[in-house]
């Protein structure tokens, strides 16, 4: 901890010696921000593509209904009963 106490005054005097008008992030700072921006662009492009691929309203409802019907029927077309004797939903976990 003693090393930190001696380090803090030296850093503040170093910072006070710098001219705030001439200190800039430089080329490295620009490149880092640019790479982050390019990565964000491709991330958002991918995200928007996946959002557009999601089914819309009636199409989604029809697909869910079809999946539910397929999950609740066996090979003969009869609805299977769950543990409670219901035919319209999955059985509760015990």
C-alpha positions in Angstrom: 0.0 0.0 0.0 2.9 2.3 0.7 4.0 2.1 -3.0 0.5 3.3 -4.1 0.9 6.4 -1.8 4.1 7.4 -3.5 2.8 6.6 -7.0 -0.3 8.8 -6.8 1.5 12.2 -6.4 4.0 11.4 -9.2 1.1 10.5 -11.6 -0.8 13.7 -10.8 2.4 15.9 -11.3 3.0 14.0 -14.6 -0.6 14.7 -15.7 -0.4 18.4 -14.8 2.7 18.7 -17.0 0.8 17.5 -20.1 -0.8 20.2 -22.3 -4.4 19.2 -22.8 -4.5 20.9 -26.2 -1.7 18.7 -27.7 -2.6 15.4 -26.1 -4.8 13.3 -28.5 -5.8 9.7 -28.7 -3.7 9.4 -31.9 -3.8 6.9 -34.6 -4.1 3.9 -32.2 -7.2 5.4 -30.6 -8.7 6.0 -34.0 -8.0 2.5 -35.2 -9.5 0.9 -32.0 -12.7 3.0 -32.4 -12.9 2.2 -36.1 -12.5 -1.6 -35.4 -15.2 -1.4 -32.8 -17.5 0.4 -35.3 -16.9 -2.1 -38.1 -17.5 -5.0 -35.7 -20.8 -3.3 -34.5 -21.9 -2.8 -38.1 -21.5 -6.5 -39.0 -23.1 -7.6 -35.7 -26.1 -5.4 -36.3 -26.3 -6.6 -39.9 -26.3 -10.2 -38.8 -28.9 -9.4 -36.1 -31.3 -7.7 -38.5 -31.0 -10.7 -40.9 -32.0 -13.0 -38.1 -34.9 -10.8 -37.1 -36.2 -10.7 -40.7 -36.1 -14.5 -40.8 -38.5 -14.8 -37.9 -42.0 -15.9 -38.8 -44.7 -13.2 -38.7 -48.2 -13.2 -37.0 -50.4 -15.8 -38.7 -47.5 -17.8 -40.1 -46.0 -18.2 -36.7 -49.4 -19.2 -35.1 -49.9 -21.8 -37.9 -46.4 -23.2 -37.4 -46.9 -23.4 -33.6 -50.3 -25.1 -34.1 -48.9 -27.6 -36.5 -46.0 -28.4 -34.2 -48.4 -28.9 -31.3 -50.6 -31.1 -33.3 -47.6 -33.2 -34.4 -46.4 -33.5 -30.8 -49.8 -34.5 -29.4 -50.5 -37.3 -31.9 -49.1 -40.7 -32.3 -48.7 -42.7 -35.6 -52.5 -43.5 -35.8 -53.6 -39.9 -35.6 -55.2 -40.3 -32.1 -54.3 -37.8 -29.5 -52.2 -39.1 -26.7 -53.3 -38.5 -23.1 -50.9 -37.1 -20.5 -50.6 -38.3 -16.9 -53.7 -36.3 -15.9 -55.8 -37.6 -18.8 -55.8 -34.3 -20.6 -55.3 -34.3 -24.4 -54.6 -30.6 -25.0 -51.3 -29.9 -23.3 -48.1 -31.4 -21.9 -48.1 -33.3 -18.6 -46.9 -31.4 -15.6 -43.5 -32.4 -14.1 -43.7 -34.2 -10.8 
